[in-house]
Amino acid sequence: MHPIFQGIILGLTLAVTLGPALFSLLQTSIHRGFWAGARFALGISLSDITVLTFCYFGVSQILRNPENQFVAGIIGGSVLIAYGVYTFLHKTPPIQNNNNNDKDEDINIKIKVPKPITHILKGYILNITNPGVWALWVTAMTGISAGYEAKFSAIFYFFIGTLGTVFSTDILKCFIAHKIKNHLKPKSITGLNKFVGILLIIFGIIVIITVFLKSTT
């Protein structure tokens, strides 16, 4: 089987994996619309490419050092907790709708819309600071490199298949979330916001506890 098809299989597996980036991706798509979610997905993909590039050129050796794993885990967990607290406490923004049927000129509502680069950076930072992402790609790069005898072309095609599949499914998730947002009530949106915030905090706490337990064994 061609490496790109093997990569697609891994990508489909990762597409159904739950994680902090997934919940934030759906939240962004519901709150800010399809294109905001797509930009968030782009940020996630760019961070995956960054991690894989570092892994390929040997930076993964640094992360195998227990002390470096501890530091990376504490930083990554803290970022997840901080982002989770912000998400939980942040006032739910109005849902953006592309339909402009209501043209009441007497009502002037100013909605602060984040710049496009903001969503890309959020996706990038949230994903790249997750130690689980590094562990995943370090393991994948090590195994795939050994399986393909470190042939660059085979490794390249494999991860093209993987990342392309993950990004495509992320876009599909954005589209679905965008379509169902009009069926959600304001209270449901607020509840989702707080739910995602709590999940991010839990993910962060788990990461920190995990690295502490590893450092004591």
Backbone hydrogen bonds in HBPLUS format (Angstrom, degrees):
<---DONOR---> <-ACCEPTOR-->    atom                        ^
c    i                          cat <-CA-CA->   ^        H-A-AA   ^      H-
h    n   atom  resd res      DA  || num        DHA   H-A  angle D-A-AA Bond
n    s   type  num  typ     dist DA aas  dist angle  dist       angle   num
A0005-PHE N   A0002-HIS O   2.98 MM   3  5.59 134.7  2.19 117.5 128.5     1
A0006-GLN N   A0002-HIS O   3.27 MM   4  6.68 152.1  2.36 148.9 157.0     2
A0007-GLY N   A0003-PRO O   2.85 MM   4  6.10 149.0  1.95 148.4 157.6     3
A0008-ILE N   A0004-ILE O   3.05 MM   4  6.29 141.0  2.21 133.2 142.9     4
A0009-ILE N   A0005-PHE O   3.19 MM   4  6.49 149.1  2.29 140.3 147.1     5
A0010-LEU N   A0006-GLN O   3.24 MM   4  6.62 157.4  2.29 145.8 150.6     6
A0011-GLY N   A0007-GLY O   2.87 MM   4  6.12 154.9  1.93 146.1 154.1     7
A0012-LEU N   A0008-ILE O   2.87 MM   4  6.14 152.4  1.95 150.5 156.5     8
A0013-THR N   A0009-ILE O   3.14 MM   4  6.40 147.6  2.25 141.4 150.2     9
A0014-LEU N   A0010-LEU O   2.94 MM   4  6.27 157.5  1.99 152.8 158.7    10
A0015-ALA N   A0011-GLY O   2.92 MM   4  6.05 137.3  2.10 139.9 151.9    11
A0016-VAL N   A0013-THR O   3.39 MM   3  5.86 149.5  2.49 106.4 113.1    12
A0017-THR N   A0014-LEU O   3.07 MM   3  5.07 163.3  2.10 107.4 111.4    13
A0022-LEU N   A0019-GLY O   3.16 MM   3  5.44 123.4  2.50 103.7 116.9    14
A0023-PHE N   A0019-GLY O   3.38 MM   4  6.77 162.6  2.41 157.8 160.6    15
A0024-SER N   A0020-PRO O   3.10 MM   4  6.27 161.0  2.14 149.1 154.8    16
A0025-LEU N   A0021-ALA O   2.84 MM   4  5.93 146.4  1.95 142.9 152.6    17
A0026-LEU N   A0022-LEU O   3.04 MM   4  6.35 161.6  2.07 154.7 157.7    18
A0027-GLN N   A0023-PHE O   2.96 MM   4  6.13 158.3  2.01 144.5 151.2    19
A0028-THR N   A0024-SER O   2.89 MM   4  6.01 160.0  1.93 146.6 151.5    20
A0029-SER N   A0025-LEU O   3.05 MM   4  6.27 158.8  2.10 147.3 153.0    21
A0030-ILE N   A0026-LEU O   3.01 MM   4  6.23 153.1  2.09 148.4 155.1    22
A0031-HIS N   A0027-GLN O   2.93 MM   4  6.10 166.8  1.95 154.0 157.8    23
A0032-ARG N   A0028-THR O   2.76 MM   4  5.53 163.1  1.79 149.0 155.0    24
A0033-GLY N   A0029-SER O   2.99 MM   4  4.67 135.0  2.20 112.4 121.3    25
A0096-GLN N   A0031-HIS O   3.39 MM  65  6.60 160.1  2.43 144.7 149.1    26
A0037-GLY N   A0033-GLY O   3.13 MM   4  6.40 159.4  2.18 149.8 155.7    27
A0038-ALA N   A0034-PHE O   2.81 MM   4  6.11 150.3  1.90 149.8 159.5    28
A0039-ARG N   A0035-TRP O   2.93 MM   4  6.15 152.3  2.00 143.8 150.3    29
A0040-PHE N   A0036-ALA O   2.97 MM   4  6.25 151.2  2.06 144.3 152.6    30
A0041-ALA N   A0037-GLY O   2.87 MM   4  6.16 153.4  1.94 147.2 154.5    31
A0042-LEU N   A0038-ALA O   2.90 MM   4  6.20 144.8  2.03 140.6 150.6    32
A0043-GLY N   A0039-ARG O   2.98 MM   4  6.32 151.7  2.07 145.2 152.1    33
A0044-ILE N   A0040-PHE O   3.06 MM   4  6.45 150.3  2.16 145.2 153.2    34
A0045-SER N   A0041-ALA O   2.97 MM   4  6.28 159.8  2.01 149.3 154.3    35
A0046-LEU N   A0042-LEU O   2.87 MM   4  6.12 159.1  1.91 153.2 159.0    36
A0047-SER N   A0043-GLY O   3.03 MM   4  6.23 151.1  2.11 143.3 150.7    37
A0048-ASP N   A0044-ILE O   2.98 MM   4  6.29 151.5  2.06 147.2 155.5    38
A0049-ILE N   A0045-SER O   2.93 MM   4  6.23 156.9  1.98 150.2 156.3    39
A0050-THR N   A0046-LEU O   2.96 MM   4  6.19 153.0  2.03 142.0 149.6    40
A0051-VAL N   A0047-SER O   2.94 MM   4  6.21 164.6  1.96 152.7 155.5    41
A0052-LEU N   A0048-ASP O   2.92 MM   4  6.11 166.7  1.94 152.5 156.4    42
A0053-THR N   A0049-ILE O   2.91 MM   4  6.05 152.0  1.99 145.8 153.5    43
A0054-PHE N   A0050-THR O   3.02 MM   4  6.30 161.4  2.05 151.7 156.2    44
A0055-CYS N   A0051-VAL O   2.88 MM   4  6.14 159.0  1.92 150.9 157.3    45
A0056-TYR N   A0052-LEU O   2.89 MM   4  6.06 157.8  1.94 147.0 152.5    46
A0057-PHE N   A0053-THR O   3.14 MM   4  6.37 153.9  2.21 147.2 153.3    47
A0059-VAL N   A0054-PHE O   2.90 MM   5  5.20 150.4  1.98 158.4 149.8    48
A0058-GLY N   A0055-CYS O   3.13 MM   3  5.28 160.2  2.17 109.4 111.1    49
A0061-GLN N   A0058-GLY O   3.08 MM   3  5.75 158.7  2.13 116.3 121.5    50
A0062-ILE N   A0059-VAL O   2.90 MM   3  5.45 136.8  2.09 112.3 123.0    51
A0064-ARG N   A0061-GLN O   3.29 MM   3  5.31 149.7  2.39  96.2 105.0    52
A0065-ASN N   A0062-ILE O   3.17 MM   3  5.72 161.8  2.20 112.4 118.0    53
A0068-ASN N   A0065-ASN O   3.04 MM   3  5.33 117.6  2.44 107.0 121.8    54
A0069-GLN N   A0065-ASN O   2.94 MM   4  6.22 153.0  2.01 155.7 164.6    55
A0070-PHE N   A0066-PRO O   2.97 MM   4  6.18 148.7  2.07 143.2 151.2    56
A0071-VAL N   A0067-GLU O   3.11 MM   4  6.42 162.9  2.14 148.3 151.7    57
A0072-ALA N   A0068-ASN O   2.90 MM   4  6.04 167.8  1.92 149.8 153.8    58
A0073-GLY N   A0069-GLN O   2.85 MM   4  5.90 151.7  1.93 141.6 149.8    59
A0074-ILE N   A0070-PHE O   2.99 MM   4  6.21 159.1  2.03 150.6 155.4    60
A0075-ILE N   A0071-VAL O   3.00 MM   4  6.22 167.2  2.02 154.5 157.9    61
A0076-GLY N   A0072-ALA O   2.88 MM   4  5.93 167.0  1.89 147.7 152.1    62
A0077-GLY N   A0073-GLY O   2.83 MM   4  5.83 163.0  1.86 146.5 152.1    63
A0078-SER N   A0074-ILE O   2.96 MM   4  5.98 155.1  2.03 141.6 148.7    64
A0079-VAL N   A0075-ILE O   2.99 MM   4  6.24 153.8  2.06 149.8 156.6    65
A0080-LEU N   A0076-GLY O   3.09 MM   4  6.35 159.4  2.14 148.5 153.6    66
A0081-ILE N   A0077-GLY O   2.98 MM   4  6.23 158.3  2.03 148.3 154.2    67
A0082-ALA N   A0078-SER O   2.87 MM   4  6.05 165.9  1.89 150.1 154.3    68
A0083-TYR N   A0079-VAL O   2.89 MM   4  6.04 163.2  1.92 150.2 155.1    69
A0084-GLY N   A0080-LEU O   2.85 MM   4  5.96 147.0  1.96 140.4 150.3    70
A0085-VAL N   A0081-ILE O   2.84 MM   4  6.13 156.8  1.89 154.6 159.9    71
A0086-TYR N   A0082-ALA O   3.00 MM   4  6.21 161.4  2.04 147.2 152.4    72
A0087-THR N   A0083-TYR O   2.90 MM   4  6.07 157.9  1.95 143.8 150.0    73
A0088-PHE N   A0084-GLY O   2.88 MM   4  6.06 156.6  1.94 147.1 153.7    74
A0089-LEU N   A0085-VAL O   2.97 MM   4  6.11 159.0  2.02 150.5 155.5    75
A0090-HIS N   A0086-TYR O   2.78 MM   4  5.61 136.3  1.97 144.2 155.7    76
A0107-ILE N   A0104-ASP O   3.22 MM   3  5.79 163.5  2.25 113.3 118.3    77
A0118-THR N   A0115-LYS O   2.85 MM   3  5.37 141.5  1.99 115.8 127.1    78
A0121-LEU N   A0117-ILE O   2.92 MM   4  6.13 163.0  1.95 153.4 157.6    79
A0122-LYS N   A0118-THR O   2.91 MM   4  6.11 156.5  1.97 148.5 155.3    80
A0123-GLY N   A0119-HIS O   3.06 MM   4  6.23 166.5  2.08 148.0 151.0    81
A0124-TYR N   A0120-ILE O   2.93 MM   4  6.11 156.5  1.98 147.1 154.4    82
A0125-ILE N   A0121-LEU O   2.82 MM   4  5.91 176.9  1.82 157.2 158.1    83
A0126-LEU N   A0122-LYS O   2.96 MM   4  5.89 165.2  1.98 148.9 153.8    84
A0127-ASN N   A0123-GLY O   3.20 MM   4  6.09 153.5  2.28 136.1 142.9    85
A0128-ILE N   A0124-TYR O   2.93 MM   4  5.99 165.4  1.95 152.7 157.5    86
A0129-THR N   A0125-ILE O   3.11 MM   4  5.98 144.7  2.24 146.3 152.1    87
A0130-ASN N   A0127-ASN O   3.23 MM   3  5.42 161.6  2.27 106.2 111.1    88
A0133-VAL N   A0130-ASN O   2.97 MM   3  5.53 138.4  2.14 115.0 125.2    89
A0135-ALA N   A0131-PRO O   2.90 MM   4  6.20 164.4  1.92 155.2 159.7    90
A0136-LEU N   A0132-GLY O   2.93 MM   4  6.05 154.6  2.00 140.9 147.9    91
A0137-TRP N   A0133-VAL O   3.01 MM   4  6.26 172.3  2.01 155.7 156.3    92
A0138-VAL N   A0134-TRP O   2.81 MM   4  5.85 157.1  1.86 153.4 160.3    93
A0139-THR N   A0135-ALA O   3.09 MM   4  6.07 163.0  2.12 141.2 146.1    94
A0140-ALA N   A0136-LEU O   2.90 MM   4  6.11 161.5  1.93 148.6 154.7    95
A0141-MET N   A0137-TRP O   2.82 MM   4  5.79 164.2  1.84 143.2 148.1    96
A0142-THR N   A0138-VAL O   2.99 MM   4  6.08 159.3  2.03 145.1 151.1    97
A0143-GLY N   A0139-THR O   2.96 MM   4  6.12 169.0  1.97 152.8 155.9    98
A0144-ILE N   A0140-ALA O   2.84 MM   4  5.88 167.4  1.86 154.1 158.3    99
A0145-SER N   A0141-MET O   2.92 MM   4  5.77 156.4  1.98 139.7 147.0   100
A0146-ALA N   A0142-THR O   3.14 MM   4  6.26 155.4  2.20 141.3 147.7   101
A0147-GLY N   A0143-GLY O   2.90 MM   4  6.08 156.5  1.95 145.2 152.6   102
A0148-TYR N   A0144-ILE O   2.90 MM   4  6.03 149.3  2.00 149.5 155.9   103
A0150-ALA N   A0145-SER O   2.58 MM   5  4.44 154.4  1.64 148.2 150.2   104
A0149-GLU N   A0146-ALA O   3.25 MM   3  4.96 163.7  2.28 101.1 103.4   105
A0151-LYS N   A0148-TYR O   3.07 MM   3  5.76 155.5  2.13 119.7 126.0   106
A0155-ILE N   A0151-LYS O   3.07 MM   4  6.28 168.2  2.09 159.7 163.4   107
A0156-PHE N   A0152-PHE O   2.77 MM   4  5.87 160.0  1.81 154.9 161.1   108
A0157-TYR N   A0153-SER O   2.99 MM   4  6.19 166.5  2.00 149.5 152.4   109
A0158-PHE N   A0154-ALA O   2.96 MM   4  6.10 156.6  2.02 146.2 153.3   110
A0159-PHE N   A0155-ILE O   3.09 MM   4  6.33 168.3  2.11 153.9 155.3   111
A0160-ILE N   A0156-PHE O   2.90 MM   4  6.08 139.6  2.06 144.8 157.1   112
A0161-GLY N   A0157-TYR O   3.04 MM   4  6.22 158.5  2.08 147.6 151.8   113
A0162-THR N   A0158-PHE O   3.01 MM   4  6.35 151.6  2.09 141.9 150.5   114
A0163-LEU N   A0159-PHE O   2.85 MM   4  5.80 170.0  1.86 144.9 146.9   115
A0164-GLY N   A0160-ILE O   2.91 MM   4  5.70 152.4  1.98 138.8 147.8   116
A0165-THR N   A0161-GLY O   3.13 MM   4  6.06 151.1  2.22 134.1 141.3   117
A0166-VAL N   A0162-THR O   2.99 MM   4  6.25 163.7  2.02 153.1 157.8   118
A0167-PHE N   A0163-LEU O   2.91 MM   4  6.01 166.3  1.92 150.1 153.9   119
A0168-SER N   A0164-GLY O   2.99 MM   4  6.06 157.9  2.04 139.8 146.5   120
A0169-THR N   A0165-THR O   2.96 MM   4  6.14 162.4  1.99 152.0 156.2   121
A0170-ASP N   A0166-VAL O   2.94 MM   4  6.11 145.6  2.06 142.3 152.4   122
A0171-ILE N   A0167-PHE O   2.97 MM   4  6.26 152.8  2.05 148.9 155.5   123
A0172-LEU N   A0168-SER O   3.06 MM   4  6.38 151.1  2.15 141.5 149.6   124
A0173-LYS N   A0169-THR O   2.93 MM   4  6.21 151.2  2.02 143.7 151.1   125
A0174-CYS N   A0170-ASP O   2.96 MM   4  6.28 151.9  2.04 145.8 153.5   126
A0175-PHE N   A0171-ILE O   2.97 MM   4  6.28 155.6  2.03 148.5 154.7   127
A0176-ILE N   A0172-LEU O   2.99 MM   4  6.27 162.0  2.02 152.1 156.1   128
A0177-ALA N   A0173-LYS O   2.91 MM   4  6.07 166.8  1.93 151.7 155.6   129
A0178-HIS N   A0174-CYS O   2.88 MM   4  5.99 154.0  1.94 146.5 154.0   130
A0179-LYS N   A0175-PHE O   3.00 MM   4  6.21 146.4  2.11 142.5 151.3   131
A0180-ILE N   A0176-ILE O   3.09 MM   4  6.36 147.1  2.20 149.5 157.5   132
A0183-HIS N   A0180-ILE O   3.00 MM   3  5.47 155.0  2.07 113.3 121.3   133
A0184-LEU N   A0181-LYS O   3.08 MM   3  5.29 164.5  2.10 109.6 113.8   134
A0188-SER N   A0185-LYS O   2.86 MM   3  5.13 121.8  2.21 104.8 120.5   135
A0189-ILE N   A0185-LYS O   3.02 MM   4  6.43 150.9  2.10 153.6 162.7   136
A0190-THR N   A0186-PRO O   2.96 MM   4  6.26 160.4  1.99 151.9 156.8   137
A0191-GLY N   A0187-LYS O   2.89 MM   4  6.06 156.3  1.94 142.7 149.7   138
A0192-LEU N   A0188-SER O   2.85 MM   4  6.07 150.6  1.94 143.9 152.0   139
A0193-ASN N   A0189-ILE O   2.94 MM   4  6.19 156.4  2.00 148.1 154.2   140
A0194-LYS N   A0190-THR O   3.09 MM   4  6.40 160.0  2.13 150.6 154.5   141
A0195-PHE N   A0191-GLY O   2.84 MM   4  5.98 152.9  1.91 145.5 154.2   142
A0196-VAL N   A0192-LEU O   2.87 MM   4  6.05 165.3  1.89 156.0 158.3   143
A0197-GLY N   A0193-ASN O   3.07 MM   4  6.27 156.7  2.12 141.4 148.3   144
A0198-ILE N   A0194-LYS O   2.92 MM   4  6.15 159.1  1.96 149.5 154.2   145
A0199-LEU N   A0195-PHE O   2.96 MM   4  6.22 159.5  2.00 149.5 155.3   146
A0200-LEU N   A0196-VAL O   2.94 MM   4  6.18 159.3  1.99 152.5 157.5   147
A0201-ILE N   A0197-GLY O   3.06 MM   4  6.31 156.7  2.11 146.8 153.2   148
A0202-ILE N   A0198-ILE O   2.90 MM   4  6.16 158.6  1.95 150.7 156.7   149
A0203-PHE N   A0199-LEU O   2.84 MM   4  6.10 161.7  1.88 153.4 158.2   150
A0204-GLY N   A0200-LEU O   2.94 MM   4  6.16 160.2  1.98 147.2 152.5   151
A0205-ILE N   A0201-ILE O   2.90 MM   4  6.17 158.7  1.94 151.9 157.5   152
A0206-ILE N   A0202-ILE O   2.91 MM   4  6.11 162.2  1.94 153.4 158.3   153
A0207-VAL N   A0203-PHE O   2.99 MM   4  6.25 156.8  2.05 148.6 154.7   154
A0208-ILE N   A0204-GLY O   3.07 MM   4  6.35 164.3  2.10 151.3 154.6   155
A0209-ILE N   A0205-ILE O   2.88 MM   4  6.08 167.5  1.90 156.2 159.9   156
A0210-THR N   A0206-ILE O   2.86 MM   4  5.94 156.8  1.92 146.7 153.6   157
A0211-VAL N   A0207-VAL O   3.08 MM   4  6.38 160.5  2.12 152.2 155.9   158
A0212-PHE N   A0208-ILE O   3.07 MM   4  6.24 150.7  2.16 146.3 154.7   159
A0213-LEU N   A0209-ILE O   2.90 MM   4  6.14 158.9  1.95 151.7 157.3   160
A0214-LYS N   A0210-THR O   2.95 MM   4  6.20 157.1  2.01 148.3 154.9   161
A0215-SER N   A0211-VAL O   3.02 MM   4  6.10 144.2  2.15 135.6 144.7   162
A0216-THR N   A0213-LEU O   3.24 MM   3  5.30 143.3  2.38  97.6 107.8   163
A0217-THR N   A0214-LYS O   3.36 MM   3  5.37 160.4  2.40  99.9 105.6   164
